[in-house]
Amino acid sequence: MSKQLFRTYLTAPWKTEYVKRKKDPHKCILCAIAQKTAGVEAWEVYRDDQIMVLLNCFPYNPGHLLVSPLEHYEDYEAVPIELVTHLAILLQRGIKLLKITHQPRAFNIGLNLGNAAGGSVKHLHWHIVPRYFGDLNFMEILESRVLVETLEQTITKLRQHASILLSK
């Protein structure tokens, strides 16, 4: 008789819709958000004339941000150097914002270029993932993740301090 590994199981049925949905290869979710397409949900924290900072709808941890150019780029080397600089500044400010709102112990900053690298959206975007001791890194051994706050709570915290993204 095998010993049961876990007594209870957590479910995240809301994630099933995202995982199983058919993706139109001709449509880009980040372009739809950038163009403010009706019916497309966006947890926008900040936007200027070149870049948007969004809360990830399916975060690894509370505060998981995406930093993306408004214009669609698939190849990093195609991004103009001025925009690369602006993106780097927004990544730096995003870290500062999360330090104030969530007090993480560390961060993962990521850019997944291509499917083999874990990229599921071709539109370039960087992840800023706040990290905490005991958060199990990126291994979802239970195929679900327990988050300590809702997306609504997270976006409220972030928007209260979003002016940090403007500061020099």
Chimera marker file (.cmm) of the C-alpha trace (Angstrom):
<marker_set name="trace">
<marker id="1" x="0.000" y="0.000" z="0.000" r="1" g="1" b="0" radius="0.5"/>
<marker id="2" x="1.476" y="3.311" z="-1.035" r="1" g="1" b="0" radius="0.5"/>
<marker id="3" x="1.532" y="6.225" z="1.332" r="1" g="1" b="0" radius="0.5"/>
<marker id="4" x="-0.520" y="9.227" z="0.164" r="1" g="1" b="0" radius="0.5"/>
<marker id="5" x="1.801" y="12.138" z="-0.536" r="1" g="1" b="0" radius="0.5"/>
<marker id="6" x="-0.683" y="14.903" z="0.271" r="1" g="1" b="0" radius="0.5"/>
<marker id="7" x="-3.819" y="14.828" z="2.409" r="1" g="1" b="0" radius="0.5"/>
<marker id="8" x="-5.594" y="17.537" z="0.494" r="1" g="1" b="0" radius="0.5"/>
<marker id="9" x="-5.298" y="19.030" z="-2.929" r="1" g="1" b="0" radius="0.5"/>
<marker id="10" x="-5.679" y="22.629" z="-3.973" r="1" g="1" b="0" radius="0.5"/>
<marker id="11" x="-7.470" y="23.371" z="-7.204" r="1" g="1" b="0" radius="0.5"/>
<marker id="12" x="-7.291" y="26.361" z="-9.482" r="1" g="1" b="0" radius="0.5"/>
<marker id="13" x="-10.149" y="25.818" z="-11.951" r="1" g="1" b="0" radius="0.5"/>
<marker id="14" x="-9.937" y="29.420" z="-13.143" r="1" g="1" b="0" radius="0.5"/>
<marker id="15" x="-6.541" y="28.621" z="-14.690" r="1" g="1" b="0" radius="0.5"/>
<marker id="16" x="-7.985" y="25.848" z="-16.881" r="1" g="1" b="0" radius="0.5"/>
<marker id="17" x="-9.631" y="28.340" z="-19.229" r="1" g="1" b="0" radius="0.5"/>
<marker id="18" x="-6.282" y="30.041" z="-19.850" r="1" g="1" b="0" radius="0.5"/>
<marker id="19" x="-4.311" y="26.820" z="-20.314" r="1" g="1" b="0" radius="0.5"/>
<marker id="20" x="-6.813" y="25.145" z="-22.663" r="1" g="1" b="0" radius="0.5"/>
<marker id="21" x="-7.861" y="28.137" z="-24.725" r="1" g="1" b="0" radius="0.5"/>
<marker id="22" x="-7.075" y="28.046" z="-28.395" r="1" g="1" b="0" radius="0.5"/>
<marker id="23" x="-4.659" y="30.767" z="-29.344" r="1" g="1" b="0" radius="0.5"/>
<marker id="24" x="-5.030" y="32.500" z="-32.676" r="1" g="1" b="0" radius="0.5"/>
<marker id="25" x="-1.483" y="32.694" z="-34.096" r="1" g="1" b="0" radius="0.5"/>
<marker id="26" x="-2.461" y="35.921" z="-35.883" r="1" g="1" b="0" radius="0.5"/>
<marker id="27" x="-3.580" y="37.734" z="-32.725" r="1" g="1" b="0" radius="0.5"/>
<marker id="28" x="-1.300" y="39.044" z="-30.012" r="1" g="1" b="0" radius="0.5"/>
<marker id="29" x="-2.706" y="39.561" z="-26.512" r="1" g="1" b="0" radius="0.5"/>
<marker id="30" x="-0.127" y="42.237" z="-25.677" r="1" g="1" b="0" radius="0.5"/>
<marker id="31" x="-0.934" y="44.136" z="-28.880" r="1" g="1" b="0" radius="0.5"/>
<marker id="32" x="-4.629" y="43.923" z="-27.968" r="1" g="1" b="0" radius="0.5"/>
<marker id="33" x="-3.843" y="45.341" z="-24.519" r="1" g="1" b="0" radius="0.5"/>
<marker id="34" x="-1.571" y="48.023" z="-26.015" r="1" g="1" b="0" radius="0.5"/>
<marker id="35" x="-4.375" y="49.034" z="-28.403" r="1" g="1" b="0" radius="0.5"/>
<marker id="36" x="-6.931" y="48.973" z="-25.558" r="1" g="1" b="0" radius="0.5"/>
<marker id="37" x="-9.097" y="46.498" z="-27.458" r="1" g="1" b="0" radius="0.5"/>
<marker id="38" x="-12.616" y="46.264" z="-26.029" r="1" g="1" b="0" radius="0.5"/>
<marker id="39" x="-13.221" y="43.102" z="-24.020" r="1" g="1" b="0" radius="0.5"/>
<marker id="40" x="-9.533" y="42.430" z="-23.367" r="1" g="1" b="0" radius="0.5"/>
<marker id="41" x="-8.807" y="42.458" z="-19.648" r="1" g="1" b="0" radius="0.5"/>
<marker id="42" x="-5.642" y="44.303" z="-18.701" r="1" g="1" b="0" radius="0.5"/>
<marker id="43" x="-4.283" y="44.831" z="-15.197" r="1" g="1" b="0" radius="0.5"/>
<marker id="44" x="-2.400" y="47.958" z="-16.218" r="1" g="1" b="0" radius="0.5"/>
<marker id="45" x="-0.222" y="49.629" z="-13.619" r="1" g="1" b="0" radius="0.5"/>
<marker id="46" x="1.475" y="52.186" z="-15.864" r="1" g="1" b="0" radius="0.5"/>
<marker id="47" x="1.650" y="53.303" z="-19.485" r="1" g="1" b="0" radius="0.5"/>
<marker id="48" x="3.569" y="55.948" z="-21.355" r="1" g="1" b="0" radius="0.5"/>
<marker id="49" x="3.909" y="56.563" z="-25.097" r="1" g="1" b="0" radius="0.5"/>
<marker id="50" x="6.236" y="53.529" z="-25.575" r="1" g="1" b="0" radius="0.5"/>
<marker id="51" x="5.841" y="51.054" z="-22.712" r="1" g="1" b="0" radius="0.5"/>
<marker id="52" x="3.193" y="49.447" z="-20.529" r="1" g="1" b="0" radius="0.5"/>
<marker id="53" x="3.663" y="47.831" z="-17.125" r="1" g="1" b="0" radius="0.5"/>
<marker id="54" x="1.056" y="45.189" z="-16.343" r="1" g="1" b="0" radius="0.5"/>
<marker id="55" x="0.210" y="42.852" z="-13.525" r="1" g="1" b="0" radius="0.5"/>
<marker id="56" x="0.537" y="39.272" z="-14.751" r="1" g="1" b="0" radius="0.5"/>
<marker id="57" x="-2.969" y="37.707" z="-14.763" r="1" g="1" b="0" radius="0.5"/>
<marker id="58" x="-1.497" y="34.329" z="-13.771" r="1" g="1" b="0" radius="0.5"/>
<marker id="59" x="1.316" y="35.390" z="-11.426" r="1" g="1" b="0" radius="0.5"/>
<marker id="60" x="4.037" y="33.233" z="-9.934" r="1" g="1" b="0" radius="0.5"/>
<marker id="61" x="3.826" y="35.458" z="-6.857" r="1" g="1" b="0" radius="0.5"/>
<marker id="62" x="1.827" y="38.539" z="-5.854" r="1" g="1" b="0" radius="0.5"/>
<marker id="63" x="3.189" y="41.576" z="-7.679" r="1" g="1" b="0" radius="0.5"/>
<marker id="64" x="4.458" y="39.634" z="-10.720" r="1" g="1" b="0" radius="0.5"/>
<marker id="65" x="4.805" y="42.405" z="-13.327" r="1" g="1" b="0" radius="0.5"/>
<marker id="66" x="5.210" y="42.412" z="-17.098" r="1" g="1" b="0" radius="0.5"/>
<marker id="67" x="7.077" y="45.257" z="-18.784" r="1" g="1" b="0" radius="0.5"/>
<marker id="68" x="6.395" y="45.446" z="-22.503" r="1" g="1" b="0" radius="0.5"/>
<marker id="69" x="6.840" y="47.847" z="-25.381" r="1" g="1" b="0" radius="0.5"/>
<marker id="70" x="3.536" y="49.000" z="-26.885" r="1" g="1" b="0" radius="0.5"/>
<marker id="71" x="4.866" y="48.217" z="-30.355" r="1" g="1" b="0" radius="0.5"/>
<marker id="72" x="5.088" y="44.543" z="-31.301" r="1" g="1" b="0" radius="0.5"/>
<marker id="73" x="8.652" y="43.214" z="-31.372" r="1" g="1" b="0" radius="0.5"/>
<marker id="74" x="9.511" y="39.525" z="-31.529" r="1" g="1" b="0" radius="0.5"/>
<marker id="75" x="13.275" y="39.840" z="-31.851" r="1" g="1" b="0" radius="0.5"/>
<marker id="76" x="15.206" y="41.630" z="-29.137" r="1" g="1" b="0" radius="0.5"/>
<marker id="77" x="17.851" y="42.783" z="-31.573" r="1" g="1" b="0" radius="0.5"/>
<marker id="78" x="15.156" y="44.634" z="-33.581" r="1" g="1" b="0" radius="0.5"/>
<marker id="79" x="14.298" y="46.910" z="-30.637" r="1" g="1" b="0" radius="0.5"/>
<marker id="80" x="15.771" y="50.418" z="-31.091" r="1" g="1" b="0" radius="0.5"/>
<marker id="81" x="18.513" y="51.175" z="-28.562" r="1" g="1" b="0" radius="0.5"/>
<marker id="82" x="16.581" y="54.146" z="-27.139" r="1" g="1" b="0" radius="0.5"/>
<marker id="83" x="13.657" y="51.828" z="-26.377" r="1" g="1" b="0" radius="0.5"/>
<marker id="84" x="15.999" y="49.211" z="-24.860" r="1" g="1" b="0" radius="0.5"/>
<marker id="85" x="17.264" y="51.922" z="-22.520" r="1" g="1" b="0" radius="0.5"/>
<marker id="86" x="13.732" y="53.031" z="-21.642" r="1" g="1" b="0" radius="0.5"/>
<marker id="87" x="12.700" y="49.412" z="-20.964" r="1" g="1" b="0" radius="0.5"/>
<marker id="88" x="15.725" y="48.939" z="-18.681" r="1" g="1" b="0" radius="0.5"/>
<marker id="89" x="14.759" y="52.049" z="-16.728" r="1" g="1" b="0" radius="0.5"/>
<marker id="90" x="11.170" y="50.782" z="-16.306" r="1" g="1" b="0" radius="0.5"/>
<marker id="91" x="12.473" y="47.384" z="-15.139" r="1" g="1" b="0" radius="0.5"/>
<marker id="92" x="14.599" y="49.171" z="-12.530" r="1" g="1" b="0" radius="0.5"/>
<marker id="93" x="11.650" y="51.305" z="-11.402" r="1" g="1" b="0" radius="0.5"/>
<marker id="94" x="9.367" y="48.255" z="-11.327" r="1" g="1" b="0" radius="0.5"/>
<marker id="95" x="11.757" y="46.625" z="-8.851" r="1" g="1" b="0" radius="0.5"/>
<marker id="96" x="11.699" y="49.786" z="-6.742" r="1" g="1" b="0" radius="0.5"/>
<marker id="97" x="7.880" y="49.787" z="-6.817" r="1" g="1" b="0" radius="0.5"/>
<marker id="98" x="7.675" y="46.145" z="-5.701" r="1" g="1" b="0" radius="0.5"/>
<marker id="99" x="10.167" y="46.739" z="-2.887" r="1" g="1" b="0" radius="0.5"/>
<marker id="100" x="7.767" y="49.339" z="-1.496" r="1" g="1" b="0" radius="0.5"/>
<marker id="101" x="4.507" y="47.449" z="-2.080" r="1" g="1" b="0" radius="0.5"/>
<marker id="102" x="5.499" y="43.826" z="-1.399" r="1" g="1" b="0" radius="0.5"/>
<marker id="103" x="8.898" y="43.825" z="0.390" r="1" g="1" b="0" radius="0.5"/>
<marker id="104" x="10.234" y="40.738" z="-1.432" r="1" g="1" b="0" radius="0.5"/>
<marker id="105" x="13.511" y="39.085" z="-0.439" r="1" g="1" b="0" radius="0.5"/>
<marker id="106" x="14.762" y="38.939" z="-4.062" r="1" g="1" b="0" radius="0.5"/>
<marker id="107" x="13.670" y="39.085" z="-7.719" r="1" g="1" b="0" radius="0.5"/>
<marker id="108" x="13.767" y="37.084" z="-10.910" r="1" g="1" b="0" radius="0.5"/>
<marker id="109" x="13.888" y="39.207" z="-14.054" r="1" g="1" b="0" radius="0.5"/>
<marker id="110" x="13.176" y="37.269" z="-17.226" r="1" g="1" b="0" radius="0.5"/>
<marker id="111" x="12.793" y="37.587" z="-20.973" r="1" g="1" b="0" radius="0.5"/>
<marker id="112" x="11.761" y="34.369" z="-22.719" r="1" g="1" b="0" radius="0.5"/>
<marker id="113" x="12.710" y="34.533" z="-26.395" r="1" g="1" b="0" radius="0.5"/>
<marker id="114" x="10.936" y="31.724" z="-28.250" r="1" g="1" b="0" radius="0.5"/>
<marker id="115" x="8.942" y="28.653" z="-27.297" r="1" g="1" b="0" radius="0.5"/>
<marker id="116" x="12.007" y="26.580" z="-26.420" r="1" g="1" b="0" radius="0.5"/>
<marker id="117" x="12.911" y="29.237" z="-23.841" r="1" g="1" b="0" radius="0.5"/>
<marker id="118" x="9.434" y="29.174" z="-22.285" r="1" g="1" b="0" radius="0.5"/>
<marker id="119" x="7.958" y="32.014" z="-24.332" r="1" g="1" b="0" radius="0.5"/>
<marker id="120" x="4.239" y="31.609" z="-24.940" r="1" g="1" b="0" radius="0.5"/>
<marker id="121" x="3.634" y="35.155" z="-26.256" r="1" g="1" b="0" radius="0.5"/>
<marker id="122" x="5.779" y="36.352" z="-29.171" r="1" g="1" b="0" radius="0.5"/>
<marker id="123" x="5.446" y="40.050" z="-28.243" r="1" g="1" b="0" radius="0.5"/>
<marker id="124" x="8.574" y="40.855" z="-26.209" r="1" g="1" b="0" radius="0.5"/>
<marker id="125" x="7.907" y="41.350" z="-22.516" r="1" g="1" b="0" radius="0.5"/>
<marker id="126" x="9.996" y="41.116" z="-19.382" r="1" g="1" b="0" radius="0.5"/>
<marker id="127" x="8.844" y="39.469" z="-16.178" r="1" g="1" b="0" radius="0.5"/>
<marker id="128" x="9.648" y="40.981" z="-12.789" r="1" g="1" b="0" radius="0.5"/>
<marker id="129" x="8.868" y="38.278" z="-10.247" r="1" g="1" b="0" radius="0.5"/>
<marker id="130" x="9.170" y="39.167" z="-6.569" r="1" g="1" b="0" radius="0.5"/>
<marker id="131" x="10.656" y="36.252" z="-4.615" r="1" g="1" b="0" radius="0.5"/>
<marker id="132" x="10.197" y="35.121" z="-1.030" r="1" g="1" b="0" radius="0.5"/>
<marker id="133" x="11.791" y="32.378" z="1.014" r="1" g="1" b="0" radius="0.5"/>
<marker id="134" x="9.723" y="29.228" z="0.743" r="1" g="1" b="0" radius="0.5"/>
<marker id="135" x="7.842" y="30.164" z="-2.438" r="1" g="1" b="0" radius="0.5"/>
<marker id="136" x="9.046" y="26.983" z="-4.238" r="1" g="1" b="0" radius="0.5"/>
<marker id="137" x="10.748" y="28.844" z="-7.059" r="1" g="1" b="0" radius="0.5"/>
<marker id="138" x="9.039" y="28.104" z="-10.402" r="1" g="1" b="0" radius="0.5"/>
<marker id="139" x="8.295" y="24.432" z="-9.827" r="1" g="1" b="0" radius="0.5"/>
<marker id="140" x="4.556" y="23.986" z="-9.644" r="1" g="1" b="0" radius="0.5"/>
<marker id="141" x="4.651" y="20.496" z="-8.182" r="1" g="1" b="0" radius="0.5"/>
<marker id="142" x="0.973" y="20.662" z="-7.307" r="1" g="1" b="0" radius="0.5"/>
<marker id="143" x="0.012" y="22.261" z="-10.638" r="1" g="1" b="0" radius="0.5"/>
<marker id="144" x="-1.387" y="25.140" z="-8.624" r="1" g="1" b="0" radius="0.5"/>
<marker id="145" x="0.019" y="27.955" z="-6.569" r="1" g="1" b="0" radius="0.5"/>
<marker id="146" x="-1.252" y="29.532" z="-3.395" r="1" g="1" b="0" radius="0.5"/>
<marker id="147" x="-1.208" y="33.324" z="-3.563" r="1" g="1" b="0" radius="0.5"/>
<marker id="148" x="-1.623" y="35.401" z="-0.440" r="1" g="1" b="0" radius="0.5"/>
<marker id="149" x="-3.564" y="38.189" z="-2.123" r="1" g="1" b="0" radius="0.5"/>
<marker id="150" x="-6.008" y="38.619" z="-4.999" r="1" g="1" b="0" radius="0.5"/>
<marker id="151" x="-5.200" y="40.394" z="-8.242" r="1" g="1" b="0" radius="0.5"/>
<marker id="152" x="-7.496" y="43.218" z="-7.104" r="1" g="1" b="0" radius="0.5"/>
<marker id="153" x="-5.525" y="43.655" z="-3.874" r="1" g="1" b="0" radius="0.5"/>
<marker id="154" x="-2.235" y="43.576" z="-5.750" r="1" g="1" b="0" radius="0.5"/>
<marker id="155" x="-3.237" y="46.116" z="-8.396" r="1" g="1" b="0" radius="0.5"/>
<marker id="156" x="-4.553" y="48.471" z="-5.701" r="1" g="1" b="0" radius="0.5"/>
<marker id="157" x="-1.201" y="48.384" z="-3.863" r="1" g="1" b="0" radius="0.5"/>
<marker id="158" x="0.758" y="48.911" z="-7.063" r="1" g="1" b="0" radius="0.5"/>
<marker id="159" x="-1.371" y="51.762" z="-8.374" r="1" g="1" b="0" radius="0.5"/>
<marker id="160" x="-1.079" y="53.622" z="-5.060" r="1" g="1" b="0" radius="0.5"/>
<marker id="161" x="2.665" y="53.906" z="-5.672" r="1" g="1" b="0" radius="0.5"/>
<marker id="162" x="2.776" y="53.858" z="-9.508" r="1" g="1" b="0" radius="0.5"/>
<marker id="163" x="4.240" y="57.380" z="-9.564" r="1" g="1" b="0" radius="0.5"/>
<marker id="164" x="7.558" y="55.675" z="-8.774" r="1" g="1" b="0" radius="0.5"/>
<marker id="165" x="7.559" y="54.501" z="-12.368" r="1" g="1" b="0" radius="0.5"/>
<marker id="166" x="7.724" y="58.164" z="-13.453" r="1" g="1" b="0" radius="0.5"/>
<marker id="167" x="10.529" y="59.257" z="-11.119" r="1" g="1" b="0" radius="0.5"/>
<marker id="168" x="14.032" y="59.939" z="-12.342" r="1" g="1" b="0" radius="0.5"/>
<link id1="1" id2="2" r="1" g="1" b="0" radius="0.2"/>
<link id1="2" id2="3" r="1" g="1" b="0" radius="0.2"/>
<link id1="3" id2="4" r="1" g="1" b="0" radius="0.2"/>
<link id1="4" id2="5" r="1" g="1" b="0" radius="0.2"/>
<link id1="5" id2="6" r="1" g="1" b="0" radius="0.2"/>
<link id1="6" id2="7" r="1" g="1" b="0" radius="0.2"/>
<link id1="7" id2="8" r="1" g="1" b="0" radius="0.2"/>
<link id1="8" id2="9" r="1" g="1" b="0" radius="0.2"/>
<link id1="9" id2="10" r="1" g="1" b="0" radius="0.2"/>
<link id1="10" id2="11" r="1" g="1" b="0" radius="0.2"/>
<link id1="11" id2="12" r="1" g="1" b="0" radius="0.2"/>
<link id1="12" id2="13" r="1" g="1" b="0" radius="0.2"/>
<link id1="13" id2="14" r="1" g="1" b="0" radius="0.2"/>
<link id1="14" id2="15" r="1" g="1" b="0" radius="0.2"/>
<link id1="15" id2="16" r="1" g="1" b="0" radius="0.2"/>
<link id1="16" id2="17" r="1" g="1" b="0" radius="0.2"/>
<link id1="17" id2="18" r="1" g="1" b="0" radius="0.2"/>
<link id1="18" id2="19" r="1" g="1" b="0" radius="0.2"/>
<link id1="19" id2="20" r="1" g="1" b="0" radius="0.2"/>
<link id1="20" id2="21" r="1" g="1" b="0" radius="0.2"/>
<link id1="21" id2="22" r="1" g="1" b="0" radius="0.2"/>
<link id1="22" id2="23" r="1" g="1" b="0" radius="0.2"/>
<link id1="23" id2="24" r="1" g="1" b="0" radius="0.2"/>
<link id1="24" id2="25" r="1" g="1" b="0" radius="0.2"/>
<link id1="25" id2="26" r="1" g="1" b="0" radius="0.2"/>
<link id1="26" id2="27" r="1" g="1" b="0" radius="0.2"/>
<link id1="27" id2="28" r="1" g="1" b="0" radius="0.2"/>
<link id1="28" id2="29" r="1" g="1" b="0" radius="0.2"/>
<link id1="29" id2="30" r="1" g="1" b="0" radius="0.2"/>
<link id1="30" id2="31" r="1" g="1" b="0" radius="0.2"/>
<link id1="31" id2="32" r="1" g="1" b="0" radius="0.2"/>
<link id1="32" id2="33" r="1" g="1" b="0" radius="0.2"/>
<link id1="33" id2="34" r="1" g="1" b="0" radius="0.2"/>
<link id1="34" id2="35" r="1" g="1" b="0" radius="0.2"/>
<link id1="35" id2="36" r="1" g="1" b="0" radius="0.2"/>
<link id1="36" id2="37" r="1" g="1" b="0" radius="0.2"/>
<link id1="37" id2="38" r="1" g="1" b="0" radius="0.2"/>
<link id1="38" id2="39" r="1" g="1" b="0" radius="0.2"/>
<link id1="39" id2="40" r="1" g="1" b="0" radius="0.2"/>
<link id1="40" id2="41" r="1" g="1" b="0" radius="0.2"/>
<link id1="41" id2="42" r="1" g="1" b="0" radius="0.2"/>
<link id1="42" id2="43" r="1" g="1" b="0" radius="0.2"/>
<link id1="43" id2="44" r="1" g="1" b="0" radius="0.2"/>
<link id1="44" id2="45" r="1" g="1" b="0" radius="0.2"/>
<link id1="45" id2="46" r="1" g="1" b="0" radius="0.2"/>
<link id1="46" id2="47" r="1" g="1" b="0" radius="0.2"/>
<link id1="47" id2="48" r="1" g="1" b="0" radius="0.2"/>
<link id1="48" id2="49" r="1" g="1" b="0" radius="0.2"/>
<link id1="49" id2="50" r="1" g="1" b="0" radius="0.2"/>
<link id1="50" id2="51" r="1" g="1" b="0" radius="0.2"/>
<link id1="51" id2="52" r="1" g="1" b="0" radius="0.2"/>
<link id1="52" id2="53" r="1" g="1" b="0" radius="0.2"/>
<link id1="53" id2="54" r="1" g="1" b="0" radius="0.2"/>
<link id1="54" id2="55" r="1" g="1" b="0" radius="0.2"/>
<link id1="55" id2="56" r="1" g="1" b="0" radius="0.2"/>
<link id1="56" id2="57" r="1" g="1" b="0" radius="0.2"/>
<link id1="57" id2="58" r="1" g="1" b="0" radius="0.2"/>
<link id1="58" id2="59" r="1" g="1" b="0" radius="0.2"/>
<link id1="59" id2="60" r="1" g="1" b="0" radius="0.2"/>
<link id1="60" id2="61" r="1" g="1" b="0" radius="0.2"/>
<link id1="61" id2="62" r="1" g="1" b="0" radius="0.2"/>
<link id1="62" id2="63" r="1" g="1" b="0" radius="0.2"/>
<link id1="63" id2="64" r="1" g="1" b="0" radius="0.2"/>
<link id1="64" id2="65" r="1" g="1" b="0" radius="0.2"/>
<link id1="65" id2="66" r="1" g="1" b="0" radius="0.2"/>
<link id1="66" id2="67" r="1" g="1" b="0" radius="0.2"/>
<link id1="67" id2="68" r="1" g="1" b="0" radius="0.2"/>
<link id1="68" id2="69" r="1" g="1" b="0" radius="0.2"/>
<link id1="69" id2="70" r="1" g="1" b="0" radius="0.2"/>
<link id1="70" id2="71" r="1" g="1" b="0" radius="0.2"/>
<link id1="71" id2="72" r="1" g="1" b="0" radius="0.2"/>
<link id1="72" id2="73" r="1" g="1" b="0" radius="0.2"/>
<link id1="73" id2="74" r="1" g="1" b="0" radius="0.2"/>
<link id1="74" id2="75" r="1" g="1" b="0" radius="0.2"/>
<link id1="75" id2="76" r="1" g="1" b="0" radius="0.2"/>
<link id1="76" id2="77" r="1" g="1" b="0" radius="0.2"/>
<link id1="77" id2="78" r="1" g="1" b="0" radius="0.2"/>
<link id1="78" id2="79" r="1" g="1" b="0" radius="0.2"/>
<link id1="79" id2="80" r="1" g="1" b="0" radius="0.2"/>
<link id1="80" id2="81" r="1" g="1" b="0" radius="0.2"/>
<link id1="81" id2="82" r="1" g="1" b="0" radius="0.2"/>
<link id1="82" id2="83" r="1" g="1" b="0" radius="0.2"/>
<link id1="83" id2="84" r="1" g="1" b="0" radius="0.2"/>
<link id1="84" id2="85" r="1" g="1" b="0" radius="0.2"/>
<link id1="85" id2="86" r="1" g="1" b="0" radius="0.2"/>
<link id1="86" id2="87" r="1" g="1" b="0" radius="0.2"/>
<link id1="87" id2="88" r="1" g="1" b="0" radius="0.2"/>
<link id1="88" id2="89" r="1" g="1" b="0" radius="0.2"/>
<link id1="89" id2="90" r="1" g="1" b="0" radius="0.2"/>
<link id1="90" id2="91" r="1" g="1" b="0" radius="0.2"/>
<link id1="91" id2="92" r="1" g="1" b="0" radius="0.2"/>
<link id1="92" id2="93" r="1" g="1" b="0" radius="0.2"/>
<link id1="93" id2="94" r="1" g="1" b="0" radius="0.2"/>
<link id1="94" id2="95" r="1" g="1" b="0" radius="0.2"/>
<link id1="95" id2="96" r="1" g="1" b="0" radius="0.2"/>
<link id1="96" id2="97" r="1" g="1" b="0" radius="0.2"/>
<link id1="97" id2="98" r="1" g="1" b="0" radius="0.2"/>
<link id1="98" id2="99" r="1" g="1" b="0" radius="0.2"/>
<link id1="99" id2="100" r="1" g="1" b="0" radius="0.2"/>
<link id1="100" id2="101" r="1" g="1" b="0" radius="0.2"/>
<link id1="101" id2="102" r="1" g="1" b="0" radius="0.2"/>
<link id1="102" id2="103" r="1" g="1" b="0" radius="0.2"/>
<link id1="103" id2="104" r="1" g="1" b="0" radius="0.2"/>
<link id1="104" id2="105" r="1" g="1" b="0" radius="0.2"/>
<link id1="105" id2="106" r="1" g="1" b="0" radius="0.2"/>
<link id1="106" id2="107" r="1" g="1" b="0" radius="0.2"/>
<link id1="107" id2="108" r="1" g="1" b="0" radius="0.2"/>
<link id1="108" id2="109" r="1" g="1" b="0" radius="0.2"/>
<link id1="109" id2="110" r="1" g="1" b="0" radius="0.2"/>
<link id1="110" id2="111" r="1" g="1" b="0" radius="0.2"/>
<link id1="111" id2="112" r="1" g="1" b="0" radius="0.2"/>
<link id1="112" id2="113" r="1" g="1" b="0" radius="0.2"/>
<link id1="113" id2="114" r="1" g="1" b="0" radius="0.2"/>
<link id1="114" id2="115" r="1" g="1" b="0" radius="0.2"/>
<link id1="115" id2="116" r="1" g="1" b="0" radius="0.2"/>
<link id1="116" id2="117" r="1" g="1" b="0" radius="0.2"/>
<link id1="117" id2="118" r="1" g="1" b="0" radius="0.2"/>
<link id1="118" id2="119" r="1" g="1" b="0" radius="0.2"/>
<link id1="119" id2="120" r="1" g="1" b="0" radius="0.2"/>
<link id1="120" id2="121" r="1" g="1" b="0" radius="0.2"/>
<link id1="121" id2="122" r="1" g="1" b="0" radius="0.2"/>
<link id1="122" id2="123" r="1" g="1" b="0" radius="0.2"/>
<link id1="123" id2="124" r="1" g="1" b="0" radius="0.2"/>
<link id1="124" id2="125" r="1" g="1" b="0" radius="0.2"/>
<link id1="125" id2="126" r="1" g="1" b="0" radius="0.2"/>
<link id1="126" id2="127" r="1" g="1" b="0" radius="0.2"/>
<link id1="127" id2="128" r="1" g="1" b="0" radius="0.2"/>
<link id1="128" id2="129" r="1" g="1" b="0" radius="0.2"/>
<link id1="129" id2="130" r="1" g="1" b="0" radius="0.2"/>
<link id1="130" id2="131" r="1" g="1" b="0" radius="0.2"/>
<link id1="131" id2="132" r="1" g="1" b="0" radius="0.2"/>
<link id1="132" id2="133" r="1" g="1" b="0" radius="0.2"/>
<link id1="133" id2="134" r="1" g="1" b="0" radius="0.2"/>
<link id1="134" id2="135" r="1" g="1" b="0" radius="0.2"/>
<link id1="135" id2="136" r="1" g="1" b="0" radius="0.2"/>
<link id1="136" id2="137" r="1" g="1" b="0" radius="0.2"/>
<link id1="137" id2="138" r="1" g="1" b="0" radius="0.2"/>
<link id1="138" id2="139" r="1" g="1" b="0" radius="0.2"/>
<link id1="139" id2="140" r="1" g="1" b="0" radius="0.2"/>
<link id1="140" id2="141" r="1" g="1" b="0" radius="0.2"/>
<link id1="141" id2="142" r="1" g="1" b="0" radius="0.2"/>
<link id1="142" id2="143" r="1" g="1" b="0" radius="0.2"/>
<link id1="143" id2="144" r="1" g="1" b="0" radius="0.2"/>
<link id1="144" id2="145" r="1" g="1" b="0" radius="0.2"/>
<link id1="145" id2="146" r="1" g="1" b="0" radius="0.2"/>
<link id1="146" id2="147" r="1" g="1" b="0" radius="0.2"/>
<link id1="147" id2="148" r="1" g="1" b="0" radius="0.2"/>
<link id1="148" id2="149" r="1" g="1" b="0" radius="0.2"/>
<link id1="149" id2="150" r="1" g="1" b="0" radius="0.2"/>
<link id1="150" id2="151" r="1" g="1" b="0" radius="0.2"/>
<link id1="151" id2="152" r="1" g="1" b="0" radius="0.2"/>
<link id1="152" id2="153" r="1" g="1" b="0" radius="0.2"/>
<link id1="153" id2="154" r="1" g="1" b="0" radius="0.2"/>
<link id1="154" id2="155" r="1" g="1" b="0" radius="0.2"/>
<link id1="155" id2="156" r="1" g="1" b="0" radius="0.2"/>
<link id1="156" id2="157" r="1" g="1" b="0" radius="0.2"/>
<link id1="157" id2="158" r="1" g="1" b="0" radius="0.2"/>
<link id1="158" id2="159" r="1" g="1" b="0" radius="0.2"/>
<link id1="159" id2="160" r="1" g="1" b="0" radius="0.2"/>
<link id1="160" id2="161" r="1" g="1" b="0" radius="0.2"/>
<link id1="161" id2="162" r="1" g="1" b="0" radius="0.2"/>
<link id1="162" id2="163" r="1" g="1" b="0" radius="0.2"/>
<link id1="163" id2="164" r="1" g="1" b="0" radius="0.2"/>
<link id1="164" id2="165" r="1" g="1" b="0" radius="0.2"/>
<link id1="165" id2="166" r="1" g="1" b="0" radius="0.2"/>
<link id1="166" id2="167" r="1" g="1" b="0" radius="0.2"/>
<link id1="167" id2="168" r="1" g="1" b="0" radius="0.2"/>
</marker_set>
